[in-house]
């Protein structure tokens, strides 16, 4: 996910192949959903890792 967010910022540019930044926005939405789930269910994630 970090690559999907940082590559458009530093290498590719936000808009790739005239998509209007859709791919970048979708990567941000997915990242924010993952972060939300990790904070909401942090105990479950830690139990899976142990």
Secondary structure, 3 states (H helix, E strand, C coil): CHHHHHHHHHHHCCCCCCCCCHHHHHHHHHHHHHHHHHHHCHHHHHHHHC
